[in-house]
Amino acid sequence: MLALVMALLVLGALVGAAAYLPLPVTLVVGSLIAAYLLVFAARERSRRGRTGRG
């Protein structure tokens, strides 16, 4: 439960910070975060496929 509260606090801080950044900066940072998440998901998927564990 504490992890959920902390995640919501961090999300609120990020959304609040994005409100004060110029739109192009927000879009670039959002794209970088999305790219990182896609790479992470691809690596996890490939690792799970190699080990045979689900």
N, CA, C and O of each residue as an XYZ file, in Angstrom:
216
protein
N       0.825     -1.186      0.000
C       0.000      0.000      0.000
C       0.871      1.253      0.000
O       0.556      2.249     -0.651
N       1.962      1.181      0.736
C       2.862      2.330      0.788
C       3.492      2.585     -0.570
O       3.708      3.736     -0.951
N       3.788      1.517     -1.303
C       4.366      1.667     -2.643
C       3.382      2.365     -3.573
O       3.787      3.178     -4.403
N       2.105      2.059     -3.444
C       1.089      2.711     -4.268
C       1.002      4.196     -3.960
O       0.895      5.016     -4.872
N       1.046      4.542     -2.703
C       1.005      5.950     -2.307
C       2.233      6.683     -2.836
O       2.119      7.800     -3.341
N       3.391      6.070     -2.725
C       4.615      6.707     -3.222
C       4.558      6.875     -4.746
O       4.974      7.905     -5.276
N       4.042      5.859     -5.444
C       3.926      5.953     -6.901
C       2.991      7.088     -7.304
O       3.273      7.807     -8.263
N       1.896      7.256     -6.593
C       0.972      8.345     -6.893
C       1.598      9.709     -6.598
O       1.355     10.670     -7.327
N       2.392      9.798     -5.548
C       3.078     11.055     -5.248
C       4.087     11.406     -6.329
O       4.184     12.561     -6.743
N       4.830     10.424     -6.780
C       5.813     10.666     -7.851
C       5.101     11.044     -9.141
O       5.536     11.953     -9.848
N       4.007     10.352     -9.453
C       3.245     10.677    -10.653
C       2.719     12.108    -10.588
O       2.769     12.838    -11.578
N       2.225     12.498     -9.446
C       1.742     13.865     -9.281
C       2.843     14.889     -9.459
O       2.620     15.945    -10.051
N       4.026     14.589     -8.955
C       5.153     15.511     -9.110
C       5.564     15.626    -10.578
O       5.864     16.720    -11.056
N       5.577     14.496    -11.294
C       5.953     14.533    -12.706
C       4.926     15.277    -13.543
O       5.295     16.051    -14.426
N       3.660     15.058    -13.285
C       2.614     15.746    -14.045
C       2.645     17.237    -13.727
O       2.443     18.068    -14.612
N       2.894     17.571    -12.486
C       2.987     18.983    -12.113
C       4.179     19.664    -12.769
O       4.086     20.811    -13.206
N       5.310     18.946    -12.837
C       6.489     19.518    -13.481
C       6.257     19.672    -14.981
O       6.712     20.647    -15.578
N       5.559     18.730    -15.592
C       5.298     18.804    -17.029
C       4.405     19.992    -17.369
O       4.467     20.514    -18.482
N       3.583     20.421    -16.429
C       2.708     21.560    -16.680
C       3.501     22.860    -16.831
O       3.024     23.799    -17.469
N       4.693     22.927    -16.257
C       5.495     24.145    -16.316
C       6.565     24.115    -17.404
O       7.203     25.132    -17.673
N       6.766     22.956    -18.030
C       7.757     22.852    -19.099
C       7.121     23.226    -20.430
O       5.919     23.041    -20.618
N       7.918     23.750    -21.352
C       7.378     24.005    -22.695
C       6.960     22.690    -23.361
O       7.512     21.629    -23.070
N       5.987     22.780    -24.246
C       5.452     21.584    -24.892
C       6.514     20.771    -25.628
O       6.518     19.548    -25.487
N       7.417     21.376    -26.408
C       8.429     20.551    -27.087
C       9.318     19.769    -26.116
O       9.677     18.624    -26.394
N       9.671     20.369    -24.996
C      10.503     19.680    -24.004
C       9.729     18.517    -23.399
O      10.280     17.433    -23.210
N       8.464     18.736    -23.097
C       7.629     17.684    -22.533
C       7.501     16.516    -23.507
O       7.556     15.356    -23.097
N       7.329     16.819    -24.797
C       7.199     15.760    -25.792
C       8.499     14.980    -25.957
O       8.468     13.760    -26.114
N       9.635     15.663    -25.925
C      10.925     14.976    -26.047
C      11.154     14.064    -24.850
O      11.544     12.908    -25.011
N      10.917     14.574    -23.671
C      11.125     13.767    -22.461
C      10.151     12.586    -22.436
O      10.528     11.477    -22.057
N       8.911     12.822    -22.836
C       7.944     11.730    -22.906
C       8.356     10.665    -23.907
O       8.179      9.472    -23.662
N       8.904     11.094    -25.030
C       9.375     10.141    -26.035
C      10.555      9.331    -25.519
O      10.643      8.131    -25.780
N      11.456      9.971    -24.793
C      12.595      9.250    -24.224
C      12.139      8.208    -23.211
O      12.653      7.090    -23.187
N      11.182      8.576    -22.382
C      10.662      7.629    -21.395
C       9.971      6.459    -22.095
O      10.154      5.307    -21.700
N       9.180      6.745    -23.128
C       8.498      5.682    -23.870
C       9.507      4.759    -24.546
O       9.318      3.543    -24.557
N      10.570      5.320    -25.107
C      11.600      4.490    -25.753
C      12.275      3.594    -24.732
O      12.516      2.417    -25.002
N      12.583      4.138    -23.560
C      13.200      3.337    -22.506
C      12.275      2.181    -22.102
O      12.730      1.050    -21.937
N      10.991      2.465    -21.945
C      10.055      1.415    -21.552
C       9.923      0.348    -22.623
O       9.799     -0.833    -22.300
N       9.946      0.741    -23.900
C       9.875     -0.237    -24.982
C      11.112     -1.134    -25.000
O      10.998     -2.346    -25.188
N      12.285     -0.547    -24.808
C      13.519     -1.337    -24.775
C      13.498     -2.288    -23.574
O      13.872     -3.455    -23.695
N      13.068     -1.794    -22.441
C      12.993     -2.622    -21.245
C      12.031     -3.798    -21.454
O      12.341     -4.933    -21.092
N      10.865     -3.516    -22.042
C       9.886     -4.578    -22.270
C      10.429     -5.617    -23.255
O      10.227     -6.816    -23.064
N      11.107     -5.168    -24.294
C      11.667     -6.097    -25.275
C      12.737     -6.977    -24.640
O      12.786     -8.179    -24.902
N      13.589     -6.393    -23.810
C      14.632     -7.177    -23.147
C      14.022     -8.188    -22.182
O      14.477     -9.330    -22.117
N      13.014     -7.790    -21.445
C      12.375     -8.710    -20.508
C      11.678     -9.841    -21.251
O      11.718    -10.992    -20.817
N      11.044     -9.517    -22.363
C      10.351    -10.551    -23.137
C      11.349    -11.559    -23.696
O      11.100    -12.764    -23.677
N      12.481    -11.059    -24.194
C      13.476    -11.977    -24.742
C      14.134    -12.799    -23.642
O      14.437    -13.974    -23.851
N      14.356    -12.211    -22.491
C      14.951    -12.953    -21.378
C      13.997    -14.038    -20.898
O      14.433    -15.148    -20.592
N      12.739    -13.746    -20.828
C      11.753    -14.732    -20.364
C      11.644    -15.870    -21.369
O      11.451    -17.020    -20.973
N      11.764    -15.576    -22.653
C      11.708    -16.615    -23.667
C      12.886    -17.558    -23.621
O      12.733    -18.746    -23.904
N      14.073    -17.055    -23.266
C      15.286    -17.883    -23.219
C      15.287    -18.828    -22.027
O      15.732    -19.968    -22.159
N      14.805    -18.392    -20.873
C      14.886    -19.208    -19.668
C      13.834    -20.298    -19.633
O      14.004    -21.302    -18.942
N      12.742    -20.112    -20.374
C      11.701    -21.125    -20.393
C      10.758    -21.039    -19.224
O       9.829    -21.840    -19.114
N      10.976    -20.088    -18.352
C      10.053    -19.911    -17.218
C       9.013    -18.874    -17.587
O       9.310    -17.928    -18.317
N       7.804    -19.039    -17.095
C       6.740    -18.116    -17.434
C       6.290    -17.409    -16.253
O       5.387    -16.576    -16.339
